[in-house]
Amino acid sequence: MKILVLMLTVVVISEVCLVGACRSYCGNITVDYPFGIRNGCGHPGYRDLLFCMNDVLMFHIRSGSYRVLDIDYAYQSITLHDPHMSNCGTIVLGGKGNGFEAEDWRAPYFNPTSDNVFMLIGCSPKSPIFQGFPEKKLPCHNISGMSCEEYMSCPAWDMVGYRQPGLSSGSGPPMCCAIGFESVKAINLSKLECEGYSSAYNLAPLKLRGPSDWAYGIRVKYELQGSDAFCRACVATSGTCGYESADGGGLRHVCICDHHNSTTNCDSVVAPTSASSSVRPKTIGSLILYFIAMNIRFKRRQ
């Protein structure tokens, strides 16, 4: 009997703790609103996006999986690493890179920042990025002080035998073309017919000395759509912002409180929004009280 009561007590404690456990950590990175790695935590627009695997935080979208290097909540940015992306020390060809392409429904929530340059490598003359442009007015240009002309001075180009005095070979397309994400809306190496890519961003107000000093990775700006008044009201009443299935399908915002979910805030009158968030803890609590009473009665009979 004692063991049964103890087990039920542990279950209830776990239920109550999980209610407020949306803020979490993966390795040394804090995962907080609007992100979440638990089902029901965070903003619904960021659901099924982050996963913690062996203390490594991963970001998953249509184009592939990326390691999260940093989340800056003050500037609402997240920095990603693609293992098949070229940098100044290594050129990766063969179309292996993820690039960056999110699902259509995610597009309003995040995109690479305007100071992030994508340098497309070895693109076909038939690539969509070269179509519709006269040869002398290609879409390739300097982004935030970073260009392919500088990038091709990296020592990695010597190792692959692609070093050239200029950016192009003869009358063909340039070996490297630097563009911003807004120019193409998606970096898909197969669709763009490119062999590889690199990505870098510049946070410094001054021009960097060279490509060896660039920060390589994909810097993504995230934002919430519409007013975030609901979440602010929830947090002000010691709640945690989350979401759940709505009646009739779809998802809705909820305020996760100590013993229930609310569609307003934690100070509102308790109105259960789902069986899992309110009825279940109460039911288990009632069972514990019942078994404690039974245990006391059993002892008295002994």
VOBA-1610 file (N, C-alpha, C; in pm, whole numbers, padded with zeros to 5 digits, always signed):
BEGIN
Met+00083-00121+00000Met+00000+00000+00000Met+00086+00126+00000Lys+00192+00126+00084Lys+00280+00243+00089Lys+00347+00267-00045Ile+00387+00158-00110Ile+00453+00171-00241Ile+00358+00232-00343Leu+00232+00188-00340Leu+00133+00239-00435Leu+00109+00387-00414Val+00095+00427-00287Val+00075+00570-00257Val+00195+00651-00302Leu+00317+00600-00279Leu+00438+00670-00319Leu+00444+00688-00470Met+00409+00582-00544Met+00413+00589-00690Met+00313+00691-00743Leu+00195+00693-00687Leu+00094+00790-00732Leu+00136+00932-00698Thr+00201+00950-00583Thr+00249+01083-00545Thr+00352+01133-00644Val+00444+01046-00685Val+00547+01084-00782Val+00484+01124-00915Val+00379+01050-00957Val+00311+01082-01082Val+00252+01221-01078Val+00183+01254-00964Val+00121+01385-00953Val+00224+01496-00952Ile+00334+01476-00877Ile+00440+01577-00874Ile+00496+01600-01014Ser+00514+01493-01089Ser+00565+01505-01226Ser+00469+01583-01313Glu+00337+01556-01297Glu+00237+01627-01376Glu+00242+01776-01349Val+00248+01812-01219Val+00247+01953-01182Val+00373+02024-01230Cys+00489+01955-01217Cys+00615+02017-01260Cys+00617+02040-01410Leu+00564+01945-01489Leu+00568+01958-01634Leu+00486+02075-01684Val+00381+02113-01605Val+00296+02224-01647Val+00378+02351-01666Gly+00474+02375-01576Gly+00553+02497-01587Gly+00691+02475-01641Ala+00713+02365-01712Ala+00848+02328-01755Ala+00874+02361-01902Cys+00803+02458-01959Cys+00828+02490-02100Cys+00964+02554-02120Arg+01007+02636-02025Arg+01141+02692-02034Arg+01240+02581-02002Ser+01330+02554-02093Ser+01421+02443-02073Ser+01557+02474-02134Tyr+01646+02378-02126Tyr+01781+02393-02179Tyr+01818+02272-02263Cys+01901+02296-02362Cys+01959+02188-02441Cys+02106+02220-02453Gly+02189+02144-02384Gly+02330+02181-02377Gly+02341+02312-02302Asn+02406+02411-02362Asn+02419+02542-02297Asn+02325+02646-02358Ile+02225+02603-02432Ile+02132+02695-02497Ile+01996+02693-02427Thr+01948+02810-02392Thr+01816+02822-02329Thr+01708+02818-02436Val+01608+02735-02414Val+01495+02725-02507Val+01373+02786-02438Asp+01330+02901-02486Asp+01220+02974-02425Asp+01125+03021-02534Tyr+01012+03078-02494Tyr+00912+03128-02589Tyr+00977+03224-02690Pro+00945+03215-02818Pro+00837+03138-02879Pro+00873+02994-02915Phe+00995+02951-02879Phe+01037+02815-02912Phe+00998+02718-02802Gly+01003+02592-02834Gly+00975+02489-02736Gly+01023+02355-02787Ile+01066+02270-02695Ile+01107+02134-02734Ile+01014+02031-02672Arg+00912+02078-02601Arg+00808+01992-02548Arg+00679+02019-02624Asn+00600+01917-02645Asn+00474+01933-02715Asn+00382+02025-02635Gly+00327+02127-02704Gly+00237+02220-02637Gly+00305+02344-02584Cys+00437+02348-02588Cys+00512+02464-02538Cys+00549+02558-02652Gly+00550+02689-02623Gly+00590+02788-02721Gly+00476+02835-02809His+00511+02902-02916His+00414+02955-03012His+00383+02846-03114Pro+00256+02831-03153Pro+00222+02724-03249Pro+00292+02738-03383Gly+00334+02860-03419Gly+00406+02879-03544Gly+00546+02820-03542Tyr+00595+02784-03421Tyr+00730+02729-03406Tyr+00726+02584-03357Arg+00612+02521-03370Arg+00598+02382-03325Arg+00679+02288-03415Asp+00723+02178-03357Asp+00797+02076-03431Asp+00915+02135-03508Leu+00982+02232-03447Leu+01093+02300-03514Leu+01227+02267-03448Leu+01231+02268-03314Leu+01354+02241-03241Leu+01348+02105-03172Phe+01462+02036-03175Phe+01472+01905-03111Phe+01606+01898-03037Cys+01604+01843-02917Cys+01728+01828-02840Cys+01774+01684-02849Met+01891+01663-02907Met+01945+01528-02926Met+02084+01521-02865Asn+02096+01446-02754Asn+02225+01432-02685Asn+02286+01568-02651Asp+02203+01657-02597Asp+02244+01793-02557Asp+02285+01880-02676Val+02243+01842-02795Val+02267+01924-02914Val+02131+01970-02966Leu+02113+02101-02976Leu+01985+02156-03021Leu+01983+02162-03173Met+01882+02097-03233Met+01870+02089-03378Met+01746+02166-03426Phe+01760+02226-03542Phe+01655+02307-03606Phe+01617+02234-03735His+01490+02198-03751His+01451+02117-03866His+01343+02185-03949Ile+01369+02201-04078Ile+01272+02253-04173Ile+01277+02168-04300Arg+01204+02209-04402Arg+01193+02130-04525Arg+01330+02096-04586Ser+01421+02192-04585Ser+01549+02170-04652Ser+01646+02081-04575Gly+01620+02057-04446Gly+01708+01969-04371Gly+01720+02008-04225Ser+01818+01949-04158Ser+01842+01974-04016Ser+01972+02053-03998Tyr+01970+02144-03901Tyr+02083+02232-03874Tyr+02110+02232-03724Arg+02236+02248-03689Arg+02269+02264-03548Arg+02248+02409-03508Val+02184+02430-03394Val+02163+02566-03344Val+02287+02608-03266Leu+02349+02717-03309Leu+02468+02767-03242Leu+02433+02867-03132Asp+02324+02942-03156Asp+02288+03047-03060Asp+02145+03094-03085Ile+02075+03131-02978Ile+01946+03198-02989Ile+01957+03330-02915Asp+01940+03439-02985Asp+01947+03573-02925Asp+01805+03625-02909Tyr+01753+03617-02788Tyr+01614+03657-02764Tyr+01597+03809-02769Ala+01701+03883-02736Ala+01693+04029-02739Ala+01676+04080-02881Tyr+01751+04023-02977Tyr+01745+04066-03117Tyr+01661+03972-03203Gln+01598+03875-03140Gln+01511+03779-03208Gln+01579+03716-03330Ser+01692+03653-03302Ser+01765+03585-03409Ser+01815+03451-03360Ile+01833+03360-03454Ile+01884+03227-03424Ile+01991+03194-03527Thr+02105+03145-03483Thr+02218+03116-03571Thr+02232+02966-03592Leu+02241+02925-03719Leu+02241+02784-03755Leu+02371+02743-03823His+02401+02614-03813His+02519+02558-03881His+02477+02439-03967Asp+02515+02442-04093Asp+02492+02331-04185Asp+02626+02260-04205Pro+02640+02134-04166Pro+02768+02065-04178Pro+02818+02050-04321His+02728+02065-04420His+02768+02052-04561His+02781+02187-04630Met+02801+02290-04551Met+02820+02425-04605Met+02969+02457-04614Ser+03009+02522-04720Ser+03150+02560-04737Ser+03185+02676-04645Asn+03314+02689-04614Asn+03363+02805-04540Asn+03500+02842-04597Cys+03577+02917-04523Cys+03705+02961-04579Cys+03809+02849-04580Gly+03789+02746-04500Gly+03886+02638-04494Gly+03846+02514-04571Thr+03718+02504-04609Thr+03669+02385-04678Thr+03565+02422-04782Ile+03580+02367-04902Ile+03479+02385-05008Ile+03407+02251-05025Val+03277+02251-05006Val+03197+02130-05018Val+03114+02138-05146Leu+03140+02044-05237Leu+03067+02042-05365Leu+02979+01917-05372Gly+02916+01898-05486Gly+02832+01781-05504Gly+02687+01803-05466Gly+02649+01930-05441Gly+02510+01958-05408Gly+02464+01900-05275Lys+02556+01882-05181Lys+02523+01818-05053Lys+02461+01914-04952Gly+02484+02042-04966Gly+02439+02138-04867Gly+02288+02148-04855Asn+02242+02179-04733Asn+02098+02196-04711Asn+02043+02322-04778Gly+02125+02428-04780Gly+02071+02557-04822Gly+01975+02605-04715Phe+01867+02671-04755Phe+01766+02713-04658Phe+01633+02729-04729Glu+01538+02642-04695Glu+01404+02650-04752Glu+01305+02597-04649Ala+01220+02684-04600Ala+01121+02645-04500Ala+00988+02612-04565Glu+00902+02545-04491Glu+00767+02518-04539Glu+00694+02650-04560Asp+00600+02651-04653Asp+00529+02775-04686Asp+00462+02836-04564Trp+00404+02753-04478Trp+00332+02808-04364Trp+00425+02865-04258Arg+00554+02827-04264Arg+00651+02882-04169Arg+00712+03015-04215Ala+00705+03042-04345Ala+00772+03159-04403Ala+00742+03291-04331Pro+00618+03316-04286Pro+00592+03444-04218Pro+00663+03457-04083Tyr+00711+03346-04027Tyr+00768+03350-03893Tyr+00919+03370-03890Phe+00990+03324-03989Phe+01136+03344-03988Phe+01195+03333-04128Asn+01303+03409-04148Asn+01380+03409-04273Asn+01522+03456-04241Pro+01621+03419-04323Pro+01756+03469-04301Pro+01760+03622-04300Thr+01847+03678-04220Thr+01855+03823-04203Thr+01910+03891-04329Ser+01888+04021-04337Ser+01934+04098-04454Ser+02085+04110-04459Asp+02155+04090-04345Asp+02302+04098-04344Asp+02366+03961-04364Asn+02284+03862-04402Asn+02335+03727-04427Asn+02356+03709-04578Val+02478+03672-04617Val+02508+03654-04759Val+02515+03504-04790Phe+02451+03464-04899Phe+02462+03327-04949Phe+02550+03331-05074Met+02659+03256-05073Met+02750+03252-05186Met+02733+03118-05256Leu+02666+03123-05371Leu+02636+03002-05448Leu+02756+02965-05534Ile+02794+02838-05529Ile+02917+02793-05594Ile+02887+02697-05709Gly+02955+02720-05823Gly+02947+02628-05936Gly+02807+02610-05993Cys+02734+02719-06011Cys+02597+02709-06063Cys+02598+02694-06215Ser+02502+02620-06265Ser+02488+02598-06409Ser+02448+02727-06481Pro+02489+02743-06609Pro+02444+02860-06687Pro+02291+02867-06696Lys+02226+02750-06678Lys+02080+02746-06686Lys+02013+02770-06551Ser+02092+02800-06451Ser+02037+02824-06317Ser+01936+02939-06320Pro+01827+02927-06246Pro+01726+03033-06240Pro+01782+03168-06195Ile+01891+03168-06120Ile+01943+03296-06072Ile+02005+03379-06185Phe+02039+03315-06297Phe+02098+03388-06409Phe+01998+03420-06520Gln+01877+03369-06505Gln+01778+03390-06611Gln+01715+03527-06600Gly+01699+03592-06713Gly+01635+03724-06715Gly+01728+03839-06687Phe+01860+03810-06675Phe+01956+03917-06649Phe+02058+03924-06762Pro+02083+04043-06814Pro+02192+04056-06913Pro+02324+04016-06847Glu+02416+03968-06927Glu+02541+03915-06873Glu+02614+04013-06783Lys+02608+04141-06813Lys+02681+04240-06734Lys+02601+04291-06615Lys+02481+04241-06596Lys+02397+04284-06483Lys+02344+04163-06407Leu+02437+04078-06367Leu+02399+03959-06291Leu+02350+03998-06151Pro+02268+03913-06088Pro+02215+03945-05956Pro+02318+03934-05844Cys+02439+03886-05877Cys+02544+03871-05775Cys+02593+04008-05729His+02603+04028-05598His+02652+04156-05549His+02704+04144-05407Asn+02763+04249-05359Asn+02819+04255-05224Asn+02705+04264-05122Ile+02714+04183-05016Ile+02614+04185-04910Ile+02684+04216-04777Ser+02649+04327-04716Ser+02706+04365-04586Ser+02858+04361-04585Gly+02919+04407-04693Gly+03065+04411-04700Gly+03129+04278-04732Met+03051+04179-04772Met+03107+04047-04804Met+03074+04014-04949Ser+03172+03965-05023Ser+03152+03937-05165Ser+03225+03809-05204Cys+03189+03756-05321Cys+03256+03636-05372Cys+03401+03665-05409Glu+03429+03785-05453Glu+03566+03821-05491Glu+03659+03802-05371Glu+03613+03844-05254Glu+03693+03823-05133Glu+03692+03676-05092Tyr+03575+03615-05100Tyr+03562+03475-05056Tyr+03654+03383-05136Met+03673+03411-05264Met+03756+03325-05347Met+03905+03343-05321Ser+03939+03432-05226Ser+04079+03443-05185Ser+04111+03346-05071Cys+04010+03273-05025Cys+04032+03175-04918Cys+04123+03061-04966Pro+04206+03008-04880Pro+04298+02900-04919Pro+04227+02772-04963Ala+04101+02754-04922Ala+04030+02631-04958Ala+04014+02617-05109Trp+04010+02728-05180Trp+03994+02722-05326Trp+04115+02660-05395Asp+04232+02674-05335Asp+04352+02610-05391Asp+04339+02458-05388Met+04279+02407-05282Met+04268+02261-05264Met+04174+02195-05363Val+04074+02270-05411Val+03980+02211-05507Val+04015+02250-05651Gly+04120+02331-05667Gly+04165+02368-05801Gly+04076+02467-05873Tyr+04002+02546-05797Tyr+03911+02641-05859Tyr+03958+02785-05851Arg+04077+02809-05798Arg+04121+02947-05784Arg+04136+03011-05923Gln+04080+03131-05934Gln+04085+03204-06060Gln+04112+03351-06030Pro+04174+03421-06121Pro+04199+03563-06098Pro+04070+03645-06096Gly+03969+03600-06167Gly+03841+03672-06169Gly+03732+03582-06117Leu+03609+03630-06124Leu+03497+03552-06073Leu+03439+03458-06177Ser+03470+03479-06302Ser+03410+03395-06405Ser+03515+03336-06496Ser+03475+03234-06567Ser+03566+03170-06661Ser+03512+03193-06802Gly+03583+03272-06880Gly+03537+03302-07015Gly+03406+03380-07012Ser+03312+03338-07095Ser+03185+03408-07102Ser+03076+03337-07021Gly+03115+03232-06948Gly+03018+03157-06869Gly+02980+03232-06742Pro+02895+03170-06661Pro+02852+03232-06535Pro+02966+03236-06435Pro+02958+03320-06334Pro+03065+03327-06234Pro+03073+03198-06154Met+03193+03163-06111Met+03210+03043-06029Met+03140+03060-05894Cys+03130+03184-05848Cys+03067+03212-05718Cys+02977+03334-05735Cys+02857+03325-05682Cys+02761+03435-05693Cys+02702+03464-05556Ala+02726+03585-05506Ala+02678+03625-05374Ala+02541+03692-05387Ile+02444+03640-05313Ile+02309+03697-05318Ile+02250+03703-05177Gly+02146+03783-05163Gly+02071+03788-05039Gly+01952+03693-05049Phe+01899+03652-04936Phe+01788+03556-04937Phe+01665+03613-05009Glu+01642+03742-04996Glu+01525+03804-05056Glu+01525+03793-05208Ser+01642+03773-05266Ser+01652+03766-05412Ser+01588+03639-05468Val+01591+03532-05390Val+01542+03403-05442Val+01436+03338-05353Lys+01423+03385-05228Lys+01322+03336-05133Lys+01348+03194-05083Ala+01439+03122-05144Ala+01473+02987-05099Ala+01609+02949-05157Ile+01694+02890-05073Ile+01824+02842-05120Ile+01814+02690-05133Asn+01782+02645-05253Asn+01768+02503-05282Asn+01868+02470-05393Leu+01976+02400-05358Leu+02084+02377-05454Leu+02039+02299-05576Ser+01946+02206-05559Ser+01898+02128-05673Ser+01820+02216-05770Lys+01729+02297-05717Lys+01647+02384-05802Lys+01730+02495-05865Leu+01831+02542-05792Leu+01916+02650-05844Leu+02029+02594-05930Glu+02043+02461-05934Glu+02145+02394-06014Glu+02285+02441-05977Cys+02314+02437-05846Cys+02445+02478-05797Cys+02514+02361-05726Glu+02647+02360-05729Glu+02725+02252-05671Glu+02743+02265-05520Gly+02737+02386-05470Gly+02757+02407-05327Gly+02725+02550-05289Tyr+02745+02580-05161Tyr+02719+02717-05116Tyr+02793+02743-04985Ser+02806+02870-04956Ser+02855+02912-04826Ser+02761+03022-04776Ser+02761+03043-04647Ser+02676+03146-04589Ser+02752+03213-04475Ala+02744+03345-04471Ala+02813+03421-04366Ala+02729+03542-04330Tyr+02754+03594-04212Tyr+02680+03712-04167Tyr+02776+03807-04097Asn+02740+03933-04093Asn+02827+04036-04038Asn+02753+04115-03932Leu+02794+04100-03807Leu+02732+04173-03697Leu+02810+04299-03662Ala+02933+04310-03713Ala+03018+04424-03678Ala+02980+04547-03759Pro+02986+04666-03698Pro+02955+04789-03771Pro+03062+04825-03874Leu+03182+04770-03857Leu+03292+04800-03948Leu+03317+04681-04039Lys+03374+04711-04155Lys+03406+04606-04252Lys+03514+04514-04195Leu+03493+04384-04209Leu+03591+04288-04159Leu+03713+04283-04251Arg+03824+04238-04197Arg+03950+04239-04274Arg+03950+04143-04391Gly+03882+04032-04380Gly+03881+03936-04489Gly+03794+03817-04457Pro+03775+03725-04552Pro+03686+03611-04534Pro+03725+03517-04420Ser+03852+03520-04380Ser+03893+03435-04268Ser+03834+03485-04137Asp+03790+03611-04134Asp+03730+03669-04013Asp+03577+03666-04016Trp+03521+03623-04125Trp+03374+03621-04134Trp+03316+03518-04038Ala+03192+03542-03997Ala+03118+03446-03915Ala+03037+03359-04011Tyr+03074+03232-04025Tyr+03005+03142-04118Tyr+02889+03072-04048Gly+02778+03069-04116Gly+02657+03011-04062Gly+02538+03082-04125Ile+02419+03046-04082Ile+02297+03108-04133Ile+02229+03179-04016Arg+02221+03309-04027Arg+02157+03388-03920Arg+02013+03417-03961Val+01921+03369-03880Val+01778+03377-03912Val+01708+03474-03817Lys+01628+03560-03873Lys+01547+03653-03795Lys+01409+03593-03776Tyr+01363+03584-03651Tyr+01230+03532-03628Tyr+01140+03641-03571Glu+01012+03628-03593Glu+00916+03725-03541Glu+00781+03660-03521Leu+00701+03720-03436Leu+00566+03672-03411Leu+00469+03751-03497Gln+00368+03684-03543Gln+00268+03749-03627Gln+00158+03808-03540Gly+00127+03938-03561Gly+00021+04002-03486Gly+00064+04041-03345Ser-00032+04075-03261Ser-00005+04119-03125Ser+00030+04000-03035Asp+00121+04025-02941Asp+00157+03921-02847Asp+00102+03952-02708Ala-00011+04027-02706Ala-00072+04069-02580Ala-00115+03949-02496Phe-00163+03843-02562Phe-00208+03724-02489Phe-00094+03666-02406Cys+00022+03651-02467Cys+00135+03591-02396Cys+00182+03681-02283Arg+00184+03813-02305Arg+00227+03904-02199Arg+00133+03896-02079Ala+00002+03887-02105Ala-00096+03875-01996Ala-00079+03743-01923Cys-00046+03639-01998Cys-00024+03508-01938Cys+00096+03510-01845Val+00208+03563-01893Val+00331+03568-01814Val+00314+03657-01691Ala+00237+03766-01705Ala+00214+03858-01593Ala+00139+03792-01479Thr+00068+03683-01508Thr-00006+03611-01403Thr+00063+03479-01369Ser+00195+03475-01390Ser+00279+03358-01357Ser+00247+03235-01441Gly+00197+03257-01561Gly+00170+03146-01651Gly+00280+03128-01754Thr+00268+03025-01835Thr+00363+02998-01943Thr+00285+02987-02073Cys+00334+03050-02178Cys+00263+03052-02306Cys+00281+02920-02379Gly+00170+02869-02431Gly+00174+02744-02505Gly+00058+02734-02601Tyr+00030+02615-02645Tyr-00079+02594-02739Tyr-00137+02454-02720Glu-00256+02433-02775Glu-00321+02302-02769Glu-00419+02291-02884Ser-00471+02173-02903Ser-00570+02150-03009Ser-00699+02223-02975Ala-00756+02286-03076Ala-00882+02359-03057Ala-00999+02274-03100Asp-01116+02303-03045Asp-01236+02232-03086Asp-01260+02257-03235Gly-01287+02152-03307Gly-01311+02168-03450Gly-01185+02164-03533Gly-01071+02134-03470Gly-00945+02126-03544Gly-00861+02251-03529Gly-00736+02244-03572Gly-00646+02358-03561Gly-00585+02368-03422Leu-00512+02476-03399Leu-00445+02499-03272Leu-00484+02635-03217Arg-00477+02651-03087Arg-00506+02779-03025Arg-00406+02806-02914His-00386+02934-02884His-00296+02973-02776His-00360+02940-02642Val-00280+02896-02548Val-00328+02874-02412Val-00223+02925-02314Cys-00271+02958-02196Cys-00183+02998-02086Cys-00173+02879-01993Ile-00053+02823-01980Ile-00032+02704-01898Ile-00009+02747-01754Cys-00102+02713-01667Cys-00096+02752-01527Cys-00059+02631-01441Asp-00057+02648-01308Asp-00013+02541-01219Asp-00097+02415-01230His-00229+02432-01238His-00315+02315-01237His-00413+02309-01354His-00400+02401-01446His-00495+02401-01558His-00439+02485-01673Asn-00500+02472-01787Asn-00472+02559-01900Asn-00585+02660-01912Ser-00552+02781-01950Ser-00653+02886-01962Ser-00646+02950-02100Thr-00760+02991-02151Thr-00761+03061-02280Thr-00745+03211-02261Thr-00725+03255-02136Thr-00702+03398-02108Thr-00573+03413-02028Asn-00580+03397-01895Asn-00461+03404-01811Asn-00486+03324-01684Cys-00385+03315-01599Cys-00394+03230-01481Cys-00481+03287-01371Asp-00519+03415-01380Asp-00607+03475-01280Asp-00753+03457-01314Ser-00780+03406-01433Ser-00919+03389-01474Ser-00982+03270-01404Val-01114+03262-01407Val-01185+03150-01348Val-01144+03023-01421Val-01115+02919-01346Val-01068+02795-01406Val-01176+02735-01494Ala-01143+02721-01621Ala-01233+02656-01716Ala-01149+02558-01794Pro-01151+02430-01759Pro-01064+02330-01823Pro-01071+02337-01974Thr-00954+02341-02039Thr-00949+02344-02185Thr-00917+02208-02243Ser-00868+02116-02160Ser-00842+01981-02208Ser-00833+01887-02091Ala-00867+01762-02117Ala-00865+01664-02008Ala-00725+01643-01955Ser-00628+01651-02042Ser-00491+01621-02000Ser-00434+01727-01910Ser-00484+01851-01916Ser-00423+01960-01841Ser-00489+01988-01709Ser-00616+01949-01689Ser-00684+01985-01566Ser-00751+01867-01498Val-00824+01787-01573Val-00897+01676-01513Val-00801+01571-01460Arg-00696+01543-01539Arg-00605+01435-01504Arg-00536+01456-01368Pro-00476+01573-01339Pro-00413+01592-01210Pro-00514+01581-01096Lys-00635+01636-01115Lys-00736+01631-01010Lys-00779+01487-00983Thr-00793+01411-01092Thr-00834+01271-01077Thr-00729+01192-01001Ile-00604+01210-01039Ile-00496+01138-00970Ile-00486+01183-00825Gly-00508+01312-00799Gly-00505+01362-00662Gly-00614+01298-00577Ser-00730+01283-00634Ser-00841+01220-00562Ser-00807+01075-00531Leu-00743+01007-00626Leu-00703+00868-00603Leu-00604+00857-00488Ile-00512+00953-00482Ile-00413+00949-00373Ile-00482+00964-00238Leu-00573+01061-00228Leu-00646+01080-00103Leu-00723+00954-00064Tyr-00780+00888-00164Tyr-00855+00765-00139Tyr-00764+00656-00082Phe-00648+00638-00147Phe-00558+00531-00102Phe-00495+00563+00033Ile-00474+00691+00063Ile-00422+00728+00194Ile-00525+00692+00301Ala-00651+00725+00273Ala-00758+00693+00368Ala-00769+00542+00388Met-00758+00467+00278Met-00764+00321+00287Met-00647+00266+00368Asn-00530+00328+00353Asn-00413+00285+00426Asn-00430+00307+00576Ile-00487+00423+00613Ile-00511+00454+00755Ile-00611+00354+00814Arg-00718+00326+00740Arg-00819+00232+00787Arg-00759+00093+00803Phe-00670+00055+00708Phe-00608-00076+00715Phe-00521-00090+00841Lys-00447+00018+00876Lys-00362+00015+00994Lys-00444+00003+01121Arg-00558+00071+01126Arg-00642+00066+01245Arg-00696-00075+01271Arg-00716-00150+01164Arg-00769-00286+01178Arg-00664-00383+01229Gln-00534-00346+01209Gln-00426-00435+01251Gln-00407-00436+01403
//
